[in-house]
Amino acid sequence: MSRDAVKFGRMSKKQRERVEDEVRFHRAQMRAQSDAAPDSSVFDTQTPSSSDQLHHGGYNGYAYSNNDVGYNSPYGYQPSVTPQQTTMGYDISTDYVDSTTTYEPRSTMIDSDFIGHTDGDISDVLIKTLADAHANTNTKLDLIHEMFRKPPDVTRILFYKGLGQQEIWLDCAEKLTQMIQNIIEFAKLIPGFMRLSQDDQIMLLKSGSFELAIVRMSRLLDLQQNAVLYGDVMLPQEAFYSPDSYEMRLVTCIFETAKTIAELKLTETELALYQSLVLLWPERNGVRGNTEIQRLFSLSMNAIRQELEANHAPLKGDVTVLDTLLNKIPAFRDLSLMHMQVLGKFKQQHPDIEFPALYKELFSIDSTQDTT
């Protein structure tokens, strides 16, 4: 890391003061936790087992606290958590502010490494950090490609095609929940994310987790087969079709949007940076720390621009890959809203269905909230 250290003086006075404050915060935190976190490696990450993930918060620690009911969700829905509901839902907030959790993210450590770096060097550090975070929270690419090469499992494909509407909804919700758990782990490793307010962390994840799931889905798509790696089986798009026209449109739009990302043939590092960019998009409704989020977004923007310019020529004329990626973000917003609308309709038709707790909390649904 020492070869990257250059001129701290190139930062503005405000930037230096902010970084110095963060370093003091970090050092105090590390002194307090020296027994619990002896490893000093900046880039070391841990992926906890499903049984260990932030267990102290209840339901693996992924829940919203009782203090998070005072503001609107980014989709215009009110969060469904009520006081003393810790046994019925996830408590995400405790994970974000309590350093006594069994899994201790190390994202704040990167802020101290920004001292003495030029903008380009900051981008290098950020690229390395996010690439590692992505690698540690995703299925390995070689395993995905191995599944692409296997012949179709006709028996299992027929099984999924034969599932009823409620069964496929529950199965998809379960798979999405597993992916979102990894997305949350990824978000916590984005440099500076853990320093945002608790409310902003939750708001960004509530509004952005479905969007990041689409980005992650793109690497699971086999474009030749028009099939997606779904758990441990390759399923064609038609396996998710429904007699309901709204559900059919949602499935079609999700596949089409994920395909447009896959067709760009982004590297794993580029996908990692793109996820950070999408999550930190500063125009999300309900966030309060706009200045800090904008700062983190700008760092991600500089890093992804550097990476894409090194790997990709313009697509057509002067339209770059980055232009194309940025133009897709509104489509993610539309899909998130469409998902909420279709989910609300499904819940009205099936009020007794029980979704995974994290899915319910992120998408603000429960038995008392079935309308939009």
N, C-alpha and C positions, 0 to 999 in steps of 0.2 A: 504493500500500500504506500510505502514511503516515496516511491518514484512518482506517484500521482500528486504528491503534496506540492503546491506551487504558491500562489500569492493570495493570502487572506486579504491583503490590502485592496484588491480589486473589487471587493464587495463594498456596497454602500454602508454608511454608518448604521442605518436601521437594520440592514441584513446582518452586519457583524454583531450588533447587540442581540438580535433574535437568536442567532446561532450560539452566541456565548451563553444566553439564558438557557437554551436547550442543553448545552453541554453541562452547565452547572446542575440542571435538573437530572440529567442522566447520571452524572457522577454521584450525586446524592442518592439516587435510586439504586445504583450499583453497590454503594457502600452498605445500604440497608439490606441488600439482598445477596451480599457476597457469599454467604453460606449456601444459599439456594441456587445460585447461578454462577458456578466457578468457571465456566467456559467463556473465554474472552473473544472468541472468533466472531468477527462481524457477520460473516456470511453463513455461519452454522445455523441450520434450521432443523426443527423436529416436527415430524408429522405424527401426532398422537394416534393411538388406536381408537376405534369407535367407542370403546368403553371408557377411555381415559380423557376424551376431549372435554376439558373444562368442566369436569364433573360436578364441581362444587356449586355451580349455579343452578342445578336442578335441570333435568332433561338434558344432560350433557352440557349445561351452561348456556345454551343458545335460547335465551328468552328475553323478553322485554320487561323492564322493571315496572313497578307500580307508579313510578314518577314519569313514565313516558306517555301518559294518556292525555296530556294537555295540549297537544298540537295535532294538526291534521296530517294524514298520510299524504304522500305525493300524488296519489290518485284521487284525492277528495274523500277518502273513507276515513272514518275514525278508527284508531287502533282498538282492538277488541279486548285488551287486557284490562282487568279490573283489580282493585286492591286485594291483596292476599290470594292472588291466583297463581302462586308459584308452583303449585302441584298440578296445574292444568296446562301450563304453557312454558315456553322457553324464557329465560331471563338473560338476554344478550347483554344487557347493560353491565351486569356484574363482571362479566368477562373483560369488558373494555376498560374498567377502571380499577380493578382489584389485582394487585401484583402478587397475591398469594395463590393464584391459580396454578394447577399442575403443569400447564403449558404456558410458558412465558415467551411471548413474541419478542423479537429483538429489533423491531423496526426503528425504535428511537435511537439505536446505536449508530445508525447510518448518518444521523444529523451531525454528530461529532466529526465524522469523516469528511464532511463538506468543508470544514475549516481548512483554509489554505488552498482550495481548489479553484481553478478557472472553471468557466461554464462547461467547457468541453470535458474536463476531468470529472465534474459532477455528473454529467451524462454517462460517462463510462462506469462510474460507481453504481449509478441507478440502474443501468442496463444489466450489470452483473447481478445485482441484488434481485431484481424482478425476474430475471431468467431463472435464478435458483429457486425463488418462491414458486414460480410456475411449474418447474420440474418436480418440486416436492409436493405439489397439490394436484397432480394430474396423472392419468394413466400414461405410462411410457409410450413414446411414439412407435418404437419397434414392436411392441405388443399389439398396438392398434393395426399396424400394417400386416402383422402376422394374421390377424383376424380377417383382414381384407382378402388375403390370399386363400383362405379356407373355402371349401365348397359350401353352398348354402345349407343350413340345417333345416330341411324341409319340414320335419316333424314339429320343431319348435316354432317355425314361422306359422304353420297352420294352427298351432295352439294359440298364439297371440292373435291371429286373425279371427279366431273363434271366441275371444273374450267378449263379454257384454259391455255395455257402455260404462256401468259403474266400475266393473273390474279393471278396464283399461285406464280409466281416470285415476283410480287408486294406485295402480302400478306405476303410471307415469309420474304421479305426485311423489311416490316413494323414490323413484330414480332421480327426479329433479331435486328432492330434498338432500339426497346423498351428494349430488353435485354442488349444491349450494353450501353445504357444510365445508367442502373444499374451497369454495369461493370465499367464504368468510375467513378461512385460514390464510388464503392468499391476500385478502384485503389487509389483514393485520400485519402482514410483512411488507406492505407498501411503505417506504420511508415517509414518516410524518403522519401516517393515517392514525396511529394510536395517540397522537398528540392533539387531534381534533377533539372537539367537545363530544361527550357521550351522545347527545342528541343528534349531532351531525353524523357521527359514525352510523347510528341506527338508520337515520333518514337516507343516507347514501346507499346503504345495503338494502333497505326496503324498496327503494326505487330502482336500484341498479342490479340486483342479483339475477333477475330474470334475463336482463340484457346480457350480462356476462355469461349466463348459461348458453345463450345462443352463440356467442363467440366461441365458447368451449365446444359446443356441439359441432362447429365447423370442422374441427380436426378429427371428429369421429365419423365424418361422412366419406363414403366411397362414392365418388361422382360417377364412376363407370356403372356401378350397380344401382345407383340411386337408393342406397341403403345406409343405415346408420348403426354404429356399434351401440347396442342398447343393453347395458350390463355386460353379459358375456355371449351375446348372440347378435348377428347381423340381421337387422329387420328392414325390409323394403318400406318405402313411404306409405304404401297402401295398407300396411299392417295397422296403421294408426287411424285409418279412415273411420268416420262415424256417419250414421244416417242423419245426424243433426247438421244442418247446413252451416251453422255458425262454428261448430267444432271443426267441420271439414275445412272451412276457410282458415281457421287458426292453424291447423296442422299444415296446410299448404303454404301459408305465408311463413311459418317458422322454417320449413325446409327450404323454401326459395331464398330466404334471407341468409340462412346458414350457408347455402351453396355459393352465394355471391362472395362470401368471405373465403370459403375454401378455394374458389377459383383464382384468387389472388396469390395462392401458394406462399403464404407467409411462413417465415421460420418460426420456431418455437419462441425464440427471443422476441420477435416482432409481435407475436400473439400475446405474450406477457405484457409488453409495453402498451399494446392496444387495450387490454383489459383495464390497466391502470388509468388510461386516458378516458375510457368510457365511464368507469366508476366515479372518477373525479370531475366529470363534466360539471362546470360551475353553475349551470343554469337550472339545476334541479330545484323544484319547489320545496319549501320548508326548511332548507338549510340556513344556518345563521352565520357561520364563520366563513362568509364568502371570500374575504381577503386571503385567509390561510388556504382555503380550498383552491383558489385561483393560483396561489403560489405553487402548490403541489402539482396542479394541472399543468402549469407552465413548464415545470421541470420534466414532467412526463412527455409533454409536447416536444421539447427540445431533444429529449433522448430518442423518441421514436422517429423524429425527422432525421437525426443523425444515422440511425440504424437503417432506415428505409432508403435514404440516399446512397448509402454504401452498397446496398444489395439489389436495388430495383431501378430500372430506367423508367422514364415516363410512359404511361400506358398509351396515350394518344395525344399527339400534339404536346401541349405543356401541362396536361392533366397528370398529376402524380398519383402514386398509390396512396399517399397520405390524404390527398384531396378526396379520393374515392372512399377511403375509410371514414373520414369525417362526415361525408355526405350520407353515410349509412346510419349514422347515429339517430336521426329522426325516425328511421324505420324501426329501430329498437324500441323507441318510445311508443310508437304506434302498436307494436306487438305486445308490449307490457300492458298497455291499456286494453287491448283486445283480449288478452288472457284474463284480466280482471273481469271484463264484461261477460265473457263466456263462462268463467268460473261462477260468477254471480247467478247466471241463468241456470247453470247445472245445479247449484245449491238450492235454488228455488224448487226445482223439480225433485231433488233428492235431499230433503232437509235433515235426514237422519244419518247421512254418510259421515264418517269420521276420518279426516285427513291427518297426516303426520303433524305433530305439534309445531315444528318449525315452519312447515308449509302454511299452516293456519295463521301463525303470527306474522310472517313476512307479507302475506297477502291479505291480512286483516279479515279473516273469515271465521265465524263460529256459528253455533246454532242460533244465536240471537241476532245475527247480522247477515241476512240473506238477500238484501236488496241493494241496488246501487243508486 
